[in-house]
């Protein structure tokens, strides 16, 4: 949606939709192939000739997509943008159907193809038009990503843990000594 002259390259790896985690719809394909088909569909809906390529990288997920040319003329850009908006809204309806599935909603009825019905229209509380907002309710990542592992623990805490573990190991009772056949002592450092 950036511009008509935009091109793209994407290397899909994590299974995400526009509005959350991607949920499977076809059990006949592998999860990865189904997701690749979805990513290619997004490119096609956005008006690109989508090319698939397999990169020579040491990874199990190495299929990439390239969009270098458009399937429509520049004059049709507004019509395609409307089609993209409908597709995004239909995917949002699919995400809602996935969340409600445990309440008995049949996900296939809502998302077999492009979702139709009330889910394909923007919510009534929308004050902005589809041309001014790409995805209502979309929250991009924070500029500074929150670290969720132990890579940035305070240094004094790390030093304290290391010293406690080292002291416990050094003060542990020594293991019983082992003697070799000649009667020599083969104690090793604890």
BAVOSE-407150 format. One record per atom (N, C-alpha, C): residue number from 0; atom name; x, y, z. Coordinates in steps of 0.2 Angstrom, whole numbers, always signed. Layout:
<atoms>
+-----+------+-------+-------+-------+
: seq : atom :    c1 :    c2 :    c3 :
+-----+------+-------+-------+-------+
: NUM :   CA :     X :     Y :     Z :
...
+-----+------+-------+-------+-------+
</atoms>
This chain:
<atoms>
+-----+------+-------+-------+-------+
: seq : atom :    c1 :    c2 :    c3 :
+-----+------+-------+-------+-------+
:   0 :    N :    +4 :    -6 :    +0 :
:   0 :   CA :    +0 :    +0 :    +0 :
:   0 :    C :    +4 :    +6 :    +0 :
:   1 :    N :   +11 :    +6 :    +1 :
:   1 :   CA :   +15 :   +12 :    +1 :
:   1 :    C :   +15 :   +16 :    -5 :
:   2 :    N :   +15 :   +13 :   -11 :
:   2 :   CA :   +15 :   +17 :   -17 :
:   2 :    C :   +14 :   +12 :   -23 :
:   3 :    N :   +12 :   +15 :   -29 :
:   3 :   CA :   +12 :   +10 :   -35 :
:   3 :    C :   +19 :    +8 :   -37 :
:   4 :    N :   +24 :   +12 :   -36 :
:   4 :   CA :   +30 :   +10 :   -38 :
:   4 :    C :   +34 :    +6 :   -33 :
:   5 :    N :   +31 :    +4 :   -28 :
:   5 :   CA :   +34 :    +0 :   -22 :
:   5 :    C :   +35 :    -7 :   -25 :
:   6 :    N :   +41 :   -10 :   -23 :
:   6 :   CA :   +42 :   -17 :   -24 :
:   6 :    C :   +44 :   -20 :   -17 :
:   7 :    N :   +44 :   -27 :   -17 :
:   7 :   CA :   +45 :   -30 :   -10 :
:   7 :    C :   +48 :   -37 :   -11 :
:   8 :    N :   +52 :   -38 :    -5 :
:   8 :   CA :   +55 :   -45 :    -4 :
:   8 :    C :   +53 :   -47 :    +3 :
:   9 :    N :   +50 :   -53 :    +4 :
:   9 :   CA :   +49 :   -56 :   +10 :
:   9 :    C :   +51 :   -63 :   +11 :
:  10 :    N :   +54 :   -64 :   +17 :
:  10 :   CA :   +56 :   -71 :   +19 :
:  10 :    C :   +52 :   -73 :   +25 :
:  11 :    N :   +46 :   -76 :   +24 :
:  11 :   CA :   +41 :   -78 :   +29 :
:  11 :    C :   +44 :   -83 :   +34 :
:  12 :    N :   +44 :   -82 :   +40 :
:  12 :   CA :   +46 :   -87 :   +45 :
:  12 :    C :   +41 :   -88 :   +51 :
:  13 :    N :   +39 :   -83 :   +54 :
:  13 :   CA :   +34 :   -83 :   +60 :
:  13 :    C :   +27 :   -83 :   +57 :
:  14 :    N :   +23 :   -87 :   +60 :
:  14 :   CA :   +16 :   -88 :   +57 :
:  14 :    C :   +11 :   -82 :   +60 :
:  15 :    N :   +11 :   -76 :   +57 :
:  15 :   CA :    +7 :   -71 :   +59 :
:  15 :    C :    +3 :   -68 :   +54 :
:  16 :    N :    -3 :   -66 :   +56 :
:  16 :   CA :    -8 :   -63 :   +51 :
:  16 :    C :    -8 :   -56 :   +52 :
:  17 :    N :   -12 :   -52 :   +50 :
:  17 :   CA :   -12 :   -45 :   +50 :
:  17 :    C :   -14 :   -43 :   +58 :
:  18 :    N :   -17 :   -47 :   +61 :
:  18 :   CA :   -20 :   -45 :   +68 :
:  18 :    C :   -18 :   -50 :   +73 :
:  19 :    N :   -13 :   -54 :   +72 :
:  19 :   CA :   -11 :   -59 :   +77 :
:  19 :    C :    -9 :   -65 :   +74 :
:  20 :    N :    -9 :   -70 :   +78 :
:  20 :   CA :    -6 :   -77 :   +76 :
:  20 :    C :   -10 :   -80 :   +70 :
:  21 :    N :    -7 :   -82 :   +65 :
:  21 :   CA :   -10 :   -85 :   +60 :
:  21 :    C :   -13 :   -92 :   +62 :
:  22 :    N :   -19 :   -93 :   +60 :
:  22 :   CA :   -22 :  -100 :   +62 :
:  22 :    C :   -23 :  -104 :   +56 :
:  23 :    N :   -22 :  -110 :   +56 :
:  23 :   CA :   -23 :  -115 :   +50 :
:  23 :    C :   -30 :  -115 :   +48 :
:  24 :    N :   -31 :  -116 :   +41 :
:  24 :   CA :   -37 :  -117 :   +38 :
:  24 :    C :   -38 :  -124 :   +34 :
:  25 :    N :   -32 :  -126 :   +32 :
:  25 :   CA :   -32 :  -132 :   +28 :
:  25 :    C :   -28 :  -138 :   +31 :
:  26 :    N :   -30 :  -143 :   +33 :
:  26 :   CA :   -26 :  -148 :   +36 :
:  26 :    C :   -23 :  -153 :   +30 :
:  27 :    N :   -24 :  -152 :   +24 :
:  27 :   CA :   -21 :  -156 :   +19 :
:  27 :    C :   -14 :  -153 :   +17 :
:  28 :    N :   -12 :  -147 :   +19 :
:  28 :   CA :    -6 :  -145 :   +18 :
:  28 :    C :    -2 :  -144 :   +24 :
:  29 :    N :    +5 :  -144 :   +24 :
:  29 :   CA :    +9 :  -143 :   +30 :
:  29 :    C :    +8 :  -136 :   +32 :
:  30 :    N :    +9 :  -134 :   +38 :
:  30 :   CA :    +8 :  -128 :   +41 :
:  30 :    C :   +12 :  -123 :   +38 :
:  31 :    N :   +18 :  -124 :   +36 :
:  31 :   CA :   +22 :  -119 :   +33 :
:  31 :    C :   +20 :  -118 :   +26 :
:  32 :    N :   +18 :  -123 :   +22 :
:  32 :   CA :   +16 :  -122 :   +15 :
:  32 :    C :    +9 :  -118 :   +15 :
:  33 :    N :    +5 :  -119 :   +20 :
:  33 :   CA :    -1 :  -116 :   +20 :
:  33 :    C :    +0 :  -108 :   +22 :
:  34 :    N :    +5 :  -107 :   +26 :
:  34 :   CA :    +7 :  -100 :   +28 :
:  34 :    C :   +10 :   -97 :   +22 :
:  35 :    N :   +14 :  -100 :   +18 :
:  35 :   CA :   +17 :   -98 :   +12 :
:  35 :    C :   +12 :   -96 :    +7 :
:  36 :    N :    +7 :  -100 :    +6 :
:  36 :   CA :    +1 :   -98 :    +1 :
:  36 :    C :    -2 :   -92 :    +4 :
:  37 :    N :    -3 :   -91 :   +10 :
:  37 :   CA :    -7 :   -85 :   +13 :
:  37 :    C :    -2 :   -79 :   +11 :
:  38 :    N :    +4 :   -79 :   +12 :
:  38 :   CA :    +8 :   -74 :   +11 :
:  38 :    C :    +8 :   -72 :    +3 :
:  39 :    N :    +8 :   -77 :    -1 :
:  39 :   CA :    +8 :   -76 :    -8 :
:  39 :    C :    +1 :   -73 :   -10 :
:  40 :    N :    -4 :   -75 :    -7 :
:  40 :   CA :   -11 :   -72 :    -8 :
:  40 :    C :   -11 :   -65 :    -6 :
:  41 :    N :    -8 :   -63 :    +0 :
:  41 :   CA :    -8 :   -56 :    +2 :
:  41 :    C :    -4 :   -52 :    -4 :
:  42 :    N :    +1 :   -54 :    -7 :
:  42 :   CA :    +5 :   -51 :   -12 :
:  42 :    C :    +0 :   -50 :   -18 :
:  43 :    N :    -3 :   -55 :   -20 :
:  43 :   CA :    -8 :   -55 :   -26 :
:  43 :    C :   -14 :   -50 :   -25 :
:  44 :    N :   -17 :   -50 :   -19 :
:  44 :   CA :   -22 :   -46 :   -17 :
:  44 :    C :   -20 :   -39 :   -18 :
:  45 :    N :   -13 :   -37 :   -16 :
:  45 :   CA :   -10 :   -31 :   -16 :
:  45 :    C :    -8 :   -29 :   -23 :
:  46 :    N :   -10 :   -33 :   -28 :
:  46 :   CA :    -9 :   -31 :   -35 :
:  46 :    C :    -2 :   -33 :   -37 :
:  47 :    N :    +2 :   -38 :   -35 :
:  47 :   CA :    +8 :   -39 :   -37 :
:  47 :    C :    +8 :   -46 :   -41 :
:  48 :    N :   +13 :   -46 :   -46 :
:  48 :   CA :   +15 :   -53 :   -49 :
:  48 :    C :   +20 :   -56 :   -44 :
:  49 :    N :   +17 :   -61 :   -40 :
:  49 :   CA :   +21 :   -63 :   -34 :
:  49 :    C :   +26 :   -69 :   -37 :
:  50 :    N :   +32 :   -68 :   -36 :
:  50 :   CA :   +37 :   -73 :   -38 :
:  50 :    C :   +40 :   -77 :   -32 :
:  51 :    N :   +40 :   -83 :   -32 :
:  51 :   CA :   +43 :   -87 :   -26 :
:  51 :    C :   +50 :   -90 :   -28 :
:  52 :    N :   +54 :   -89 :   -23 :
:  52 :   CA :   +61 :   -92 :   -24 :
:  52 :    C :   +63 :   -95 :   -18 :
:  53 :    N :   +68 :  -100 :   -18 :
:  53 :   CA :   +71 :  -104 :   -13 :
:  53 :    C :   +78 :  -101 :   -12 :
:  54 :    N :   +79 :   -98 :    -6 :
:  54 :   CA :   +86 :   -95 :    -5 :
:  54 :    C :   +91 :  -101 :    -3 :
:  55 :    N :   +97 :   -99 :    -5 :
:  55 :   CA :  +102 :  -104 :    -3 :
:  55 :    C :  +105 :  -102 :    +4 :
:  56 :    N :  +101 :  -103 :    +9 :
:  56 :   CA :  +104 :  -101 :   +16 :
:  56 :    C :  +103 :  -108 :   +20 :
:  57 :    N :  +106 :  -108 :   +26 :
:  57 :   CA :  +106 :  -114 :   +30 :
:  57 :    C :  +100 :  -113 :   +35 :
:  58 :    N :   +94 :  -114 :   +32 :
:  58 :   CA :   +88 :  -113 :   +36 :
:  58 :    C :   +82 :  -118 :   +34 :
:  59 :    N :   +78 :  -120 :   +38 :
:  59 :   CA :   +72 :  -124 :   +35 :
:  59 :    C :   +67 :  -120 :   +32 :
:  60 :    N :   +67 :  -113 :   +34 :
:  60 :   CA :   +62 :  -108 :   +31 :
:  60 :    C :   +66 :  -104 :   +27 :
:  61 :    N :   +66 :  -106 :   +20 :
:  61 :   CA :   +70 :  -102 :   +16 :
:  61 :    C :   +67 :  -100 :    +9 :
:  62 :    N :   +60 :  -101 :    +9 :
:  62 :   CA :   +56 :   -99 :    +4 :
:  62 :    C :   +55 :   -91 :    +4 :
:  63 :    N :   +56 :   -88 :    -1 :
:  63 :   CA :   +55 :   -81 :    -1 :
:  63 :    C :   +50 :   -79 :    -7 :
:  64 :    N :   +47 :   -73 :    -6 :
:  64 :   CA :   +43 :   -70 :   -11 :
:  64 :    C :   +45 :   -63 :   -13 :
:  65 :    N :   +45 :   -62 :   -20 :
:  65 :   CA :   +47 :   -55 :   -22 :
:  65 :    C :   +41 :   -53 :   -26 :
:  66 :    N :   +40 :   -46 :   -25 :
:  66 :   CA :   +35 :   -43 :   -29 :
:  66 :    C :   +38 :   -37 :   -33 :
:  67 :    N :   +40 :   -38 :   -39 :
:  67 :   CA :   +43 :   -33 :   -43 :
:  67 :    C :   +39 :   -29 :   -48 :
:  68 :    N :   +33 :   -32 :   -50 :
:  68 :   CA :   +29 :   -29 :   -55 :
:  68 :    C :   +21 :   -29 :   -53 :
:  69 :    N :   +17 :   -25 :   -55 :
:  69 :   CA :   +10 :   -25 :   -53 :
:  69 :    C :    +6 :   -28 :   -58 :
:  70 :    N :    +0 :   -30 :   -56 :
:  70 :   CA :    -5 :   -34 :   -60 :
:  70 :    C :   -10 :   -29 :   -63 :
:  71 :    N :    -9 :   -22 :   -62 :
:  71 :   CA :   -14 :   -17 :   -64 :
:  71 :    C :   -10 :   -11 :   -66 :
:  72 :    N :   -14 :    -7 :   -69 :
:  72 :   CA :   -11 :    +0 :   -71 :
:  72 :    C :   -12 :    +5 :   -65 :
:  73 :    N :    -7 :   +10 :   -66 :
:  73 :   CA :    -7 :   +15 :   -60 :
:  73 :    C :   -14 :   +18 :   -59 :
:  74 :    N :   -18 :   +19 :   -64 :
:  74 :   CA :   -24 :   +22 :   -64 :
:  74 :    C :   -29 :   +18 :   -60 :
:  75 :    N :   -28 :   +12 :   -59 :
:  75 :   CA :   -33 :    +8 :   -55 :
:  75 :    C :   -31 :    +7 :   -47 :
:  76 :    N :   -26 :   +11 :   -45 :
:  76 :   CA :   -23 :   +11 :   -39 :
:  76 :    C :   -28 :   +11 :   -33 :
:  77 :    N :   -33 :   +16 :   -34 :
:  77 :   CA :   -38 :   +17 :   -29 :
:  77 :    C :   -43 :   +11 :   -28 :
:  78 :    N :   -44 :    +8 :   -34 :
:  78 :   CA :   -49 :    +2 :   -34 :
:  78 :    C :   -45 :    -4 :   -30 :
:  79 :    N :   -39 :    -5 :   -32 :
:  79 :   CA :   -35 :   -10 :   -28 :
:  79 :    C :   -34 :    -8 :   -21 :
:  80 :    N :   -33 :    -2 :   -19 :
:  80 :   CA :   -33 :    +0 :   -12 :
:  80 :    C :   -39 :    -2 :    -8 :
:  81 :    N :   -45 :    -1 :   -12 :
:  81 :   CA :   -51 :    -3 :    -9 :
:  81 :    C :   -52 :   -11 :    -8 :
:  82 :    N :   -49 :   -14 :   -13 :
:  82 :   CA :   -49 :   -22 :   -12 :
:  82 :    C :   -44 :   -24 :    -7 :
:  83 :    N :   -39 :   -21 :    -6 :
:  83 :   CA :   -34 :   -22 :    +0 :
:  83 :    C :   -37 :   -21 :    +6 :
:  84 :    N :   -41 :   -15 :    +7 :
:  84 :   CA :   -45 :   -14 :   +13 :
:  84 :    C :   -50 :   -19 :   +15 :
:  85 :    N :   -53 :   -21 :   +10 :
:  85 :   CA :   -58 :   -27 :   +11 :
:  85 :    C :   -55 :   -33 :   +13 :
:  86 :    N :   -49 :   -35 :   +10 :
:  86 :   CA :   -46 :   -41 :   +12 :
:  86 :    C :   -43 :   -40 :   +19 :
:  87 :    N :   -40 :   -35 :   +21 :
:  87 :   CA :   -38 :   -34 :   +28 :
:  87 :    C :   -44 :   -35 :   +33 :
:  88 :    N :   -49 :   -31 :   +31 :
:  88 :   CA :   -55 :   -32 :   +36 :
:  88 :    C :   -58 :   -39 :   +36 :
:  89 :    N :   -58 :   -43 :   +31 :
:  89 :   CA :   -60 :   -50 :   +31 :
:  89 :    C :   -55 :   -54 :   +35 :
:  90 :    N :   -49 :   -52 :   +35 :
:  90 :   CA :   -44 :   -56 :   +39 :
:  90 :    C :   -45 :   -55 :   +46 :
:  91 :    N :   -47 :   -48 :   +48 :
:  91 :   CA :   -49 :   -47 :   +55 :
:  91 :    C :   -55 :   -50 :   +57 :
:  92 :    N :   -60 :   -51 :   +53 :
:  92 :   CA :   -66 :   -55 :   +55 :
:  92 :    C :   -64 :   -62 :   +56 :
:  93 :    N :   -59 :   -65 :   +52 :
:  93 :   CA :   -57 :   -72 :   +53 :
:  93 :    C :   -53 :   -72 :   +60 :
:  94 :    N :   -49 :   -67 :   +62 :
:  94 :   CA :   -46 :   -67 :   +68 :
:  94 :    C :   -51 :   -68 :   +74 :
:  95 :    N :   -57 :   -64 :   +73 :
:  95 :   CA :   -62 :   -64 :   +78 :
:  95 :    C :   -65 :   -71 :   +78 :
:  96 :    N :   -67 :   -74 :   +72 :
:  96 :   CA :   -70 :   -80 :   +72 :
:  96 :    C :   -65 :   -85 :   +75 :
:  97 :    N :   -59 :   -85 :   +74 :
:  97 :   CA :   -54 :   -89 :   +78 :
:  97 :    C :   -55 :   -89 :   +85 :
:  98 :    N :   -55 :   -83 :   +88 :
:  98 :   CA :   -56 :   -82 :   +95 :
:  98 :    C :   -62 :   -84 :   +98 :
:  99 :    N :   -68 :   -84 :   +94 :
:  99 :   CA :   -74 :   -86 :   +96 :
:  99 :    C :   -75 :   -93 :   +94 :
: 100 :    N :   -71 :   -97 :   +91 :
: 100 :   CA :   -72 :  -104 :   +89 :
: 100 :    C :   -74 :  -108 :   +95 :
: 101 :    N :   -70 :  -107 :  +101 :
: 101 :   CA :   -72 :  -111 :  +106 :
: 101 :    C :   -79 :  -110 :  +109 :
: 102 :    N :   -82 :  -105 :  +107 :
: 102 :   CA :   -89 :  -104 :  +109 :
: 102 :    C :   -94 :  -107 :  +104 :
: 103 :    N :   -91 :  -111 :   +99 :
: 103 :   CA :   -96 :  -114 :   +95 :
: 103 :    C :   -96 :  -111 :   +88 :
: 104 :    N :   -93 :  -106 :   +86 :
: 104 :   CA :   -93 :  -103 :   +80 :
: 104 :    C :   -89 :  -107 :   +75 :
: 105 :    N :   -92 :  -108 :   +69 :
: 105 :   CA :   -89 :  -112 :   +64 :
: 105 :    C :   -84 :  -108 :   +60 :
: 106 :    N :   -77 :  -109 :   +61 :
: 106 :   CA :   -72 :  -105 :   +58 :
: 106 :    C :   -72 :  -106 :   +50 :
: 107 :    N :   -74 :  -111 :   +48 :
: 107 :   CA :   -74 :  -112 :   +41 :
: 107 :    C :   -79 :  -108 :   +37 :
: 108 :    N :   -85 :  -108 :   +41 :
: 108 :   CA :   -91 :  -104 :   +38 :
: 108 :    C :   -89 :   -96 :   +37 :
: 109 :    N :   -84 :   -94 :   +41 :
: 109 :   CA :   -82 :   -87 :   +41 :
: 109 :    C :   -76 :   -86 :   +37 :
: 110 :    N :   -72 :   -91 :   +36 :
: 110 :   CA :   -66 :   -89 :   +33 :
: 110 :    C :   -64 :   -94 :   +27 :
: 111 :    N :   -69 :   -98 :   +24 :
: 111 :   CA :   -67 :  -102 :   +19 :
: 111 :    C :   -63 :   -99 :   +13 :
: 112 :    N :   -66 :   -93 :   +11 :
: 112 :   CA :   -63 :   -89 :    +6 :
: 112 :    C :   -62 :   -82 :    +9 :
: 113 :    N :   -63 :   -77 :    +6 :
: 113 :   CA :   -63 :   -70 :    +9 :
: 113 :    C :   -70 :   -70 :   +13 :
: 114 :    N :   -69 :   -68 :   +19 :
: 114 :   CA :   -75 :   -67 :   +23 :
: 114 :    C :   -80 :   -62 :   +21 :
: 115 :    N :   -86 :   -64 :   +21 :
: 115 :   CA :   -91 :   -60 :   +19 :
: 115 :    C :   -96 :   -58 :   +25 :
: 116 :    N :  -100 :   -53 :   +23 :
: 116 :   CA :  -105 :   -51 :   +29 :
: 116 :    C :  -103 :   -46 :   +33 :
: 117 :    N :  -105 :   -46 :   +39 :
: 117 :   CA :  -103 :   -40 :   +43 :
: 117 :    C :   -96 :   -39 :   +45 :
: 118 :    N :   -92 :   -45 :   +44 :
: 118 :   CA :   -85 :   -44 :   +46 :
: 118 :    C :   -81 :   -41 :   +40 :
: 119 :    N :   -84 :   -40 :   +34 :
: 119 :   CA :   -80 :   -37 :   +29 :
: 119 :    C :   -81 :   -29 :   +29 :
: 120 :    N :   -85 :   -26 :   +33 :
: 120 :   CA :   -85 :   -19 :   +34 :
: 120 :    C :   -82 :   -17 :   +40 :
: 121 :    N :   -79 :   -11 :   +40 :
: 121 :   CA :   -76 :    -8 :   +46 :
: 121 :    C :   -81 :    -7 :   +51 :
: 122 :    N :   -79 :    -8 :   +58 :
: 122 :   CA :   -83 :    -7 :   +63 :
: 122 :    C :   -86 :    +0 :   +63 :
: 123 :    N :   -92 :    +0 :   +66 :
: 123 :   CA :   -96 :    +7 :   +66 :
: 123 :    C :   -93 :   +12 :   +69 :
: 124 :    N :   -89 :   +11 :   +74 :
: 124 :   CA :   -86 :   +16 :   +78 :
: 124 :    C :   -79 :   +19 :   +75 :
: 125 :    N :   -78 :   +17 :   +69 :
: 125 :   CA :   -73 :   +19 :   +65 :
: 125 :    C :   -74 :   +26 :   +63 :
: 126 :    N :   -70 :   +31 :   +64 :
: 126 :   CA :   -71 :   +38 :   +63 :
: 126 :    C :   -66 :   +40 :   +57 :
: 127 :    N :   -61 :   +36 :   +55 :
: 127 :   CA :   -57 :   +37 :   +50 :
: 127 :    C :   -59 :   +33 :   +44 :
: 128 :    N :   -58 :   +35 :   +38 :
: 128 :   CA :   -59 :   +32 :   +32 :
: 128 :    C :   -54 :   +27 :   +30 :
: 129 :    N :   -56 :   +22 :   +26 :
: 129 :   CA :   -51 :   +16 :   +25 :
: 129 :    C :   -45 :   +19 :   +21 :
: 130 :    N :   -45 :   +25 :   +18 :
: 130 :   CA :   -40 :   +28 :   +14 :
: 130 :    C :   -35 :   +31 :   +19 :
: 131 :    N :   -37 :   +33 :   +25 :
: 131 :   CA :   -32 :   +36 :   +30 :
: 131 :    C :   -29 :   +32 :   +35 :
: 132 :    N :   -32 :   +26 :   +36 :
: 132 :   CA :   -29 :   +21 :   +41 :
: 132 :    C :   -28 :   +14 :   +37 :
: 133 :    N :   -23 :   +11 :   +39 :
: 133 :   CA :   -22 :    +4 :   +35 :
: 133 :    C :   -25 :    -1 :   +39 :
: 134 :    N :   -25 :    -1 :   +46 :
: 134 :   CA :   -28 :    -7 :   +49 :
: 134 :    C :   -30 :    -4 :   +56 :
: 135 :    N :   -37 :    -3 :   +57 :
: 135 :   CA :   -39 :    -1 :   +63 :
: 135 :    C :   -37 :    -5 :   +69 :
: 136 :    N :   -35 :    -2 :   +74 :
: 136 :   CA :   -33 :    -6 :   +80 :
: 136 :    C :   -26 :    -9 :   +80 :
: 137 :    N :   -22 :    -8 :   +74 :
: 137 :   CA :   -16 :   -11 :   +74 :
: 137 :    C :   -11 :    -7 :   +78 :
: 138 :    N :    -7 :   -11 :   +82 :
: 138 :   CA :    -2 :    -9 :   +86 :
: 138 :    C :    +5 :   -11 :   +84 :
: 139 :    N :    +9 :    -6 :   +81 :
: 139 :   CA :   +16 :    -9 :   +79 :
: 139 :    C :   +20 :   -10 :   +85 :
: 140 :    N :   +26 :   -13 :   +84 :
: 140 :   CA :   +31 :   -15 :   +89 :
: 140 :    C :   +33 :    -8 :   +92 :
: 141 :    N :   +35 :    -9 :   +98 :
: 141 :   CA :   +38 :    -3 :  +101 :
: 141 :    C :   +45 :    -1 :   +98 :
: 142 :    N :   +47 :    +5 :   +98 :
: 142 :   CA :   +54 :    +7 :   +95 :
: 142 :    C :   +59 :    +3 :   +98 :
: 143 :    N :   +59 :    +2 :  +105 :
: 143 :   CA :   +64 :    -1 :  +108 :
: 143 :    C :   +61 :    -8 :  +110 :
: 144 :    N :   +63 :   -13 :  +108 :
: 144 :   CA :   +60 :   -20 :  +109 :
: 144 :    C :   +62 :   -22 :  +116 :
: 145 :    N :   +57 :   -24 :  +120 :
: 145 :   CA :   +58 :   -27 :  +127 :
: 145 :    C :   +62 :   -33 :  +127 :
: 146 :    N :   +67 :   -34 :  +130 :
: 146 :   CA :   +71 :   -40 :  +131 :
: 146 :    C :   +67 :   -45 :  +136 :
: 147 :    N :   +66 :   -51 :  +133 :
: 147 :   CA :   +62 :   -55 :  +138 :
: 147 :    C :   +67 :   -61 :  +140 :
: 148 :    N :   +73 :   -61 :  +139 :
: 148 :   CA :   +77 :   -66 :  +142 :
: 148 :    C :   +82 :   -63 :  +147 :
: 149 :    N :   +87 :   -67 :  +149 :
: 149 :   CA :   +92 :   -64 :  +154 :
: 149 :    C :   +97 :   -60 :  +152 :
: 150 :    N :   +97 :   -58 :  +145 :
: 150 :   CA :  +103 :   -55 :  +142 :
: 150 :    C :  +105 :   -48 :  +146 :
: 151 :    N :  +100 :   -45 :  +149 :
: 151 :   CA :  +101 :   -38 :  +151 :
: 151 :    C :   +99 :   -37 :  +159 :
: 152 :    N :  +101 :   -42 :  +162 :
: 152 :   CA :  +100 :   -42 :  +170 :
: 152 :    C :  +105 :   -37 :  +173 :
: 153 :    N :  +103 :   -34 :  +178 :
: 153 :   CA :  +108 :   -29 :  +181 :
: 153 :    C :  +115 :   -33 :  +183 :
: 154 :    N :  +120 :   -30 :  +182 :
: 154 :   CA :  +127 :   -33 :  +183 :
: 154 :    C :  +128 :   -35 :  +190 :
: 155 :    N :  +126 :   -31 :  +195 :
: 155 :   CA :  +127 :   -33 :  +202 :
: 155 :    C :  +123 :   -39 :  +204 :
: 156 :    N :  +117 :   -40 :  +201 :
: 156 :   CA :  +113 :   -46 :  +202 :
: 156 :    C :  +116 :   -53 :  +199 :
: 157 :    N :  +119 :   -52 :  +193 :
: 157 :   CA :  +123 :   -57 :  +189 :
: 157 :    C :  +129 :   -59 :  +193 :
: 158 :    N :  +133 :   -54 :  +196 :
: 158 :   CA :  +138 :   -56 :  +200 :
: 158 :    C :  +137 :   -59 :  +206 :
: 159 :    N :  +131 :   -57 :  +209 :
: 159 :   CA :  +129 :   -60 :  +216 :
: 159 :    C :  +127 :   -68 :  +214 :
: 160 :    N :  +123 :   -69 :  +209 :
: 160 :   CA :  +122 :   -76 :  +208 :
: 160 :    C :  +128 :   -80 :  +206 :
: 161 :    N :  +132 :   -78 :  +202 :
: 161 :   CA :  +138 :   -81 :  +200 :
: 161 :    C :  +142 :   -83 :  +207 :
: 162 :    N :  +143 :   -78 :  +211 :
: 162 :   CA :  +147 :   -79 :  +217 :
: 162 :    C :  +144 :   -84 :  +222 :
: 163 :    N :  +137 :   -84 :  +222 :
: 163 :   CA :  +133 :   -89 :  +227 :
: 163 :    C :  +134 :   -96 :  +224 :
: 164 :    N :  +134 :   -97 :  +217 :
: 164 :   CA :  +134 :  -103 :  +214 :
: 164 :    C :  +142 :  -106 :  +215 :
: 165 :    N :  +146 :  -101 :  +214 :
: 165 :   CA :  +154 :  -103 :  +215 :
: 165 :    C :  +155 :  -105 :  +222 :
: 166 :    N :  +153 :  -102 :  +227 :
: 166 :   CA :  +154 :  -103 :  +234 :
: 166 :    C :  +150 :  -110 :  +236 :
: 167 :    N :  +144 :  -111 :  +233 :
: 167 :   CA :  +141 :  -117 :  +235 :
: 167 :    C :  +145 :  -123 :  +232 :
: 168 :    N :  +148 :  -122 :  +226 :
: 168 :   CA :  +152 :  -128 :  +223 :
: 168 :    C :  +158 :  -129 :  +227 :
: 169 :    N :  +162 :  -124 :  +228 :
: 169 :   CA :  +168 :  -124 :  +232 :
: 169 :    C :  +168 :  -127 :  +239 :
: 170 :    N :  +162 :  -125 :  +242 :
: 170 :   CA :  +161 :  -127 :  +249 :
: 170 :    C :  +158 :  -134 :  +250 :
: 171 :    N :  +156 :  -137 :  +244 :
: 171 :   CA :  +152 :  -143 :  +245 :
: 171 :    C :  +157 :  -149 :  +247 :
: 172 :    N :  +154 :  -154 :  +250 :
: 172 :   CA :  +159 :  -159 :  +253 :
: 172 :    C :  +162 :  -163 :  +247 :
: 173 :    N :  +169 :  -164 :  +248 :
: 173 :   CA :  +173 :  -167 :  +243 :
: 173 :    C :  +170 :  -174 :  +242 :
: 174 :    N :  +171 :  -176 :  +236 :
: 174 :   CA :  +169 :  -183 :  +234 :
: 174 :    C :  +174 :  -188 :  +238 :
: 175 :    N :  +172 :  -194 :  +239 :
: 175 :   CA :  +176 :  -199 :  +241 :
: 175 :    C :  +182 :  -200 :  +237 :
: 176 :    N :  +188 :  -201 :  +239 :
: 176 :   CA :  +194 :  -202 :  +235 :
: 176 :    C :  +194 :  -209 :  +232 :
: 177 :    N :  +196 :  -209 :  +226 :
: 177 :   CA :  +197 :  -215 :  +222 :
: 177 :    C :  +204 :  -217 :  +222 :
: 178 :    N :  +205 :  -223 :  +222 :
: 178 :   CA :  +212 :  -226 :  +222 :
: 178 :    C :  +213 :  -230 :  +216 :
: 179 :    N :  +219 :  -229 :  +212 :
: 179 :   CA :  +220 :  -233 :  +207 :
: 179 :    C :  +223 :  -240 :  +209 :
: 180 :    N :  +225 :  -244 :  +204 :
: 180 :   CA :  +227 :  -251 :  +206 :
: 180 :    C :  +234 :  -251 :  +209 :
: 181 :    N :  +238 :  -246 :  +208 :
: 181 :   CA :  +244 :  -246 :  +212 :
: 181 :    C :  +243 :  -243 :  +219 :
: 182 :    N :  +237 :  -241 :  +221 :
: 182 :   CA :  +236 :  -238 :  +227 :
: 182 :    C :  +237 :  -230 :  +228 :
: 183 :    N :  +239 :  -227 :  +222 :
: 183 :   CA :  +240 :  -220 :  +222 :
: 183 :    C :  +233 :  -216 :  +223 :
: 184 :    N :  +233 :  -210 :  +225 :
: 184 :   CA :  +227 :  -206 :  +226 :
: 184 :    C :  +226 :  -203 :  +219 :
: 185 :    N :  +220 :  -203 :  +216 :
: 185 :   CA :  +218 :  -200 :  +210 :
: 185 :    C :  +213 :  -195 :  +211 :
: 186 :    N :  +213 :  -191 :  +217 :
: 186 :   CA :  +208 :  -186 :  +218 :
: 186 :    C :  +209 :  -180 :  +213 :
: 187 :    N :  +204 :  -178 :  +211 :
: 187 :   CA :  +204 :  -172 :  +206 :
: 187 :    C :  +201 :  -166 :  +209 :
: 188 :    N :  +202 :  -161 :  +207 :
: 188 :   CA :  +199 :  -155 :  +209 :
: 188 :    C :  +191 :  -155 :  +209 :
: 189 :    N :  +188 :  -153 :  +214 :
: 189 :   CA :  +181 :  -153 :  +215 :
: 189 :    C :  +178 :  -147 :  +211 :
+-----+------+-------+-------+-------+
</atoms>
